[in-house]
């Protein structure tokens, strides 16, 4: 395994994979998003409770590699308490960091744990899977 790939799995990613935030089903969710990668089999359900355009609770459940699980855990953490319009900007920041865009100056520091994914084309989808599903939901 290359040094870059080893670094990708360190720290935040391993921690979030082992102890994911709100890793549970939510029976009373307002919305349930399904993120599925047919290439590798990563499959998550993201549960969102929304009230008046604001996310009051979120959780997720499913399975996938360490990168996709950690990324989904970070997503769930970051979306709680945010208004839907704020989530669009948060997604843009995340994608800029992970895909190597320009708008990274004020991005949350935790996003940079996934920055190395851009050097591994097969891992980009792992890092963005759940975020892309949220983006689709927000566009509706």
C-alpha positions in Angstrom: 0.0 0.0 0.0 1.4 3.4 -0.9 2.3 6.0 1.7 -0.4 8.4 0.3 -3.1 5.7 0.7 -1.9 4.8 4.1 -2.1 8.5 5.1 -5.6 8.6 3.7 -6.8 6.0 6.2 -5.2 7.6 9.2 -6.5 9.7 12.0 -10.0 11.1 11.4 -11.0 8.5 8.9 -10.1 5.6 11.1 -11.7 7.2 14.1 -14.9 8.0 12.3 -15.0 4.5 10.8 -14.6 2.8 14.2 -16.9 5.2 16.1 -19.3 6.8 13.6 -21.5 9.7 14.7 -25.2 8.8 15.0 -24.8 5.4 13.4 -28.4 4.3 13.8 -31.7 4.1 12.0 -34.2 6.8 12.6 -37.8 5.7 12.5 -39.4 9.1 12.5 -37.2 10.7 9.8 -38.7 13.3 7.5 -36.5 12.2 4.7 -34.4 9.0 4.0 -31.7 9.3 1.4 -30.1 6.2 -0.1 -26.5 6.4 -1.2 -25.3 3.3 -3.1 -22.1 2.7 -5.1 -22.8 -0.2 -7.5 -19.0 -0.5 -8.3 -17.9 -1.4 -4.8 -21.2 -2.1 -2.9 -21.0 0.8 -0.4 -24.6 1.3 0.7 -25.9 3.9 3.3 -29.2 5.2 4.3 -29.1 8.8 5.6 -32.0 9.7 7.9 -32.9 13.4 8.2 -35.4 15.1 10.5 -36.3 18.5 9.1 -38.5 21.2 10.7 -39.2 24.5 8.9 -36.2 24.1 6.6 -33.7 23.3 9.3 -32.1 19.9 10.1 -33.0 19.1 13.7 -31.6 15.5 13.7 -29.7 13.2 11.4 -28.2 9.7 11.5 -27.1 7.0 9.1 -26.9 3.3 8.8 -25.4 0.8 6.3 -22.0 -0.5 5.3 -19.1 0.5 3.2 -15.3 1.1 3.2 -13.6 3.2 5.9 -13.6 6.3 3.6 -17.3 6.2 2.7 -18.4 5.4 6.3 -16.2 8.2 7.8 -17.3 10.7 5.1 -20.9 9.9 5.9 -20.3 10.3 9.6 -18.8 13.7 9.0 -21.7 14.6 6.8 -24.2 13.7 9.5 -22.3 15.7 12.1 -22.1 18.8 9.9 -25.7 18.9 8.8 -27.4 18.9 12.2 -28.6 22.4 13.1 -28.1 23.7 9.5 -30.7 25.2 7.2 -31.1 23.5 3.9 -29.6 26.5 2.0 -26.5 26.3 4.3 -26.1 22.6 3.4 -25.7 23.5 -0.3 -22.7 25.7 0.5 -21.3 23.0 2.8 -21.5 20.4 0.0 -19.7 22.9 -2.4 -16.9 23.3 0.2 -16.6 19.6 0.7 -16.4 18.9 -3.0 -13.8 21.6 -3.5 -11.6 20.1 -0.9 -12.0 16.5 -2.0 -11.8 17.1 -5.8 -9.1 19.8 -5.7 -11.2 22.9 -6.3 -10.4 26.5 -5.4 -13.0 27.3 -2.8 -11.3 25.7 0.2 -10.1 28.6 2.3 -12.9 28.5 4.9 -13.8 24.9 4.6 -14.1 23.0 7.9 -10.7 21.5 8.8 -12.2 17.9 9.1 -12.9 18.0 5.3 -9.1 17.9 4.6 -8.9 14.4 6.0 -10.5 13.4 2.6 -8.4 15.6 0.4 -6.0 12.8 -0.6 -8.8 11.0 -2.2 -8.4 13.2 -5.3 -5.1 11.3 -5.9 -6.9 8.0 -6.1 -9.7 8.1 -8.7 -11.3 4.9 -7.4 -11.6 6.5 -3.9 -13.2 9.8 -5.0 -16.6 8.1 -5.2 -16.1 6.6 -1.7 -15.4 10.1 -0.3 -18.3 11.8 -2.1 -21.0 9.1 -2.2 -23.2 10.3 0.6 -22.5 14.0 -0.1 -23.6 13.6 -3.7 -26.8 12.0 -2.5 -27.4 15.0 -0.2 -26.7 17.4 -3.1 -29.3 15.6 -5.2 -31.8 15.9 -2.4 -31.1 19.6 -2.0 -31.7 20.2 -5.7 -35.2 18.9 -5.5 
